[in-house]
């Protein structure tokens, strides 16, 4: 399974970005999909988790600002990030769980300047 993330970039604080993830299999084949991030010098942080039952959970640090969504027709998942802060800077990864297997794609860099 391949997960292709895109949409990162350099933005100013307060602006928005939308990340996209294109899996090589149907999004419906995964029990869980989500996004995590790796900031320089920090531990990896899971920012959004979406289950096949339709439940979405978010890290407290992004709650109310980030939103996970899907587009079944395009077989894409998104992470809409609003009101970005410098502390949101990092490499964002799309991940998925399929049975007992976990997959994580290459990251996309998000840089938020103050």
KEKE-3310 file (N, C-alpha, C; in steps of 0.2 Angstrom, whole numbers, plus 5000, padded with zeros to 4 digits):
npx = (5004:5003:5005:5002:5006:5003:5003:5009:5018:5024:5018:5010:5008:4991:4986:4979:4980:4978:4980:4983:4980:4983:4979:4985:4975:4958:4950:4941:4945:4952:4953:4956:4962:4973:4982:4999:5012:5029:5039:5054:5066:5056:5044:5035:5018:5002:4989:4976:4964:4954:4940:4933:4921:4917:4921:4930:4944:4955:4970:4973:4980:4977:4963:4948:4954:4959:4953:4948:4944:4935:4935:4927:4924:4936:4945:4952:4960:4959:4967:4962:4969:4967:4970:4984:4998:5015:5020:5014:5022:5031:5034:5022:5013:5003:4994:4988:4978:4976:4968:4980:4990:5000:5002:5012:5014:5026:5031:5024:5030:5026:5027:5026:5027:5030)
npy = (4994:5011:5027:5043:5059:5076:5094:5102:5117:5134:5145:5160:5163:5161:5158:5146:5129:5115:5098:5083:5066:5052:5036:5020:5010:5008:5020:5014:5002:5003:5002:5012:5029:5043:5057:5062:5071:5077:5087:5097:5091:5086:5074:5062:5067:5062:5069:5069:5057:5045:5034:5020:5019:5031:5040:5054:5060:5072:5079:5088:5100:5104:5104:5110:5118:5110:5099:5083:5075:5066:5061:5051:5049:5053:5046:5051:5058:5071:5084:5098:5113:5126:5143:5143:5140:5144:5134:5123:5119:5107:5090:5082:5067:5055:5041:5024:5010:4993:4979:4970:4977:4992:5007:5020:5035:5045:5060:5077:5094:5106:5123:5136:5153:5166)
npz = (5000:4996:5001:4996:5000:4999:4997:5006:5012:5013:5024:5032:5049:5054:5042:5030:5025:5015:5016:5006:5004:4994:4993:4988:4987:4989:5000:5008:5011:5023:5040:5049:5046:5045:5051:5055:5063:5062:5071:5071:5082:5091:5097:5087:5083:5084:5074:5069:5068:5059:5059:5051:5055:5055:5064:5070:5078:5086:5090:5105:5103:5090:5089:5084:5074:5064:5052:5047:5031:5018:5001:4992:4979:4972:4979:4990:5005:5016:5025:5032:5037:5047:5054:5056:5066:5071:5078:5072:5063:5053:5047:5039:5039:5031:5037:5038:5043:5040:5043:5052:5048:5047:5038:5032:5023:5013:5019:5019:5019:5031:5034:5045:5046:5058)
capx = (5000:5006:5001:5005:5004:5005:4999:5012:5021:5026:5013:5011:5003:4984:4983:4976:4983:4974:4984:4979:4983:4981:4981:4985:4969:4952:4950:4936:4949:4956:4949:4958:4966:4975:4988:5003:5017:5035:5042:5061:5067:5050:5042:5029:5012:4996:4985:4970:4962:4947:4939:4929:4914:4915:4923:4936:4947:4960:4975:4971:4984:4974:4956:4944:4957:4961:4948:4949:4938:4937:4932:4926:4925:4943:4949:4957:4958:4962:4968:4961:4972:4965:4973:4990:5003:5022:5021:5012:5028:5033:5033:5015:5012:4997:4995:4982:4978:4972:4969:4985:4996:5000:5006:5013:5017:5031:5028:5024:5033:5022:5031:5022:5031:5027)
capy = (5000:5017:5033:5049:5065:5082:5100:5106:5123:5139:5150:5164:5162:5163:5156:5139:5124:5108:5092:5078:5059:5048:5029:5016:5006:5011:5022:5010:4996:5004:5003:5019:5033:5048:5061:5063:5076:5076:5093:5096:5090:5084:5067:5062:5068:5061:5075:5067:5050:5044:5027:5018:5020:5038:5045:5058:5062:5076:5081:5094:5105:5106:5103:5116:5121:5105:5095:5077:5074:5061:5062:5045:5049:5054:5041:5055:5060:5078:5087:5105:5116:5133:5147:5139:5143:5142:5127:5118:5117:5100:5086:5079:5060:5051:5034:5020:5004:4989:4973:4971:4981:4999:5010:5027:5038:5050:5066:5084:5098:5112:5128:5142:5158:5170)
capz = (5000:4995:5003:4993:5004:4996:4999:5011:5009:5018:5025:5037:5054:5053:5036:5030:5020:5014:5014:5003:5004:4989:4994:4982:4988:4991:5006:5012:5013:5029:5046:5052:5042:5049:5050:5061:5061:5066:5071:5073:5089:5095:5096:5083:5086:5080:5075:5067:5067:5057:5058:5046:5058:5054:5070:5070:5084:5085:5096:5108:5100:5084:5089:5082:5069:5059:5050:5042:5027:5013:4995:4990:4971:4970:4983:4993:5011:5017:5032:5032:5043:5048:5059:5057:5071:5070:5082:5068:5058:5054:5042:5040:5036:5031:5038:5037:5046:5036:5047:5057:5045:5047:5033:5032:5017:5014:5022:5016:5024:5032:5038:5047:5049:5063)
cpx = (5004:5002:5005:5002:5006:5001:5003:5015:5023:5021:5014:5006:4996:4981:4981:4980:4978:4979:4980:4983:4980:4983:4981:4979:4964:4952:4945:4939:4952:4951:4950:4963:4967:4981:4992:5008:5023:5038:5050:5062:5061:5048:5036:5023:5006:4991:4978:4969:4955:4946:4934:4921:4912:4917:4929:4938:4953:4964:4972:4974:4981:4966:4953:4948:4958:4954:4950:4943:4940:4933:4932:4927:4932:4948:4954:4955:4962:4963:4967:4964:4971:4969:4979:4994:5010:5023:5018:5017:5030:5032:5026:5015:5005:4998:4988:4983:4973:4973:4975:4991:4995:5004:5007:5017:5023:5028:5028:5026:5028:5027:5027:5027:5027:5027)
cpy = (5006:5023:5039:5055:5071:5088:5104:5112:5128:5144:5154:5162:5165:5160:5149:5135:5118:5103:5087:5072:5055:5041:5025:5011:5010:5014:5018:5004:4997:5005:5010:5022:5039:5052:5062:5068:5075:5083:5092:5096:5088:5077:5068:5063:5066:5067:5074:5060:5049:5037:5026:5018:5027:5043:5048:5061:5067:5077:5087:5101:5108:5106:5110:5120:5117:5101:5089:5076:5069:5063:5055:5044:5050:5050:5045:5056:5067:5079:5095:5108:5123:5136:5144:5143:5141:5135:5121:5116:5110:5096:5082:5072:5058:5044:5031:5013:4999:4982:4974:4975:4988:5002:5018:5030:5042:5056:5072:5089:5105:5117:5134:5147:5163:5177)
cpz = (5000:4997:5001:4996:5000:4999:5004:5008:5015:5018:5031:5043:5053:5047:5036:5024:5020:5012:5011:5003:4999:4991:4988:4982:4990:4998:5011:5014:5020:5035:5049:5047:5047:5047:5056:5058:5065:5065:5073:5080:5094:5093:5091:5086:5081:5080:5073:5065:5064:5056:5053:5049:5058:5060:5069:5076:5082:5091:5099:5105:5094:5084:5088:5076:5063:5058:5045:5038:5022:5007:4991:4982:4969:4974:4987:5000:5012:5024:5031:5038:5043:5054:5061:5062:5069:5073:5078:5063:5059:5047:5043:5036:5036:5033:5038:5040:5042:5040:5052:5054:5045:5041:5034:5026:5018:5016:5017:5021:5025:5036:5039:5050:5053:5060)
residu = (UNK:UNK:UNK:UNK:UNK:UNK:UNK:UNK:UNK:UNK:UNK:UNK:UNK:UNK:UNK:UNK:UNK:UNK:UNK:UNK:UNK:UNK:UNK:UNK:UNK:UNK:UNK:UNK:UNK:UNK:UNK:UNK:UNK:UNK:UNK:UNK:UNK:UNK:UNK:UNK:UNK:UNK:UNK:UNK:UNK:UNK:UNK:UNK:UNK:UNK:UNK:UNK:UNK:UNK:UNK:UNK:UNK:UNK:UNK:UNK:UNK:UNK:UNK:UNK:UNK:UNK:UNK:UNK:UNK:UNK:UNK:UNK:UNK:UNK:UNK:UNK:UNK:UNK:UNK:UNK:UNK:UNK:UNK:UNK:UNK:UNK:UNK:UNK:UNK:UNK:UNK:UNK:UNK:UNK:UNK:UNK:UNK:UNK:UNK:UNK:UNK:UNK:UNK:UNK:UNK:UNK:UNK:UNK:UNK:UNK:UNK:UNK:UNK:UNK)
# end
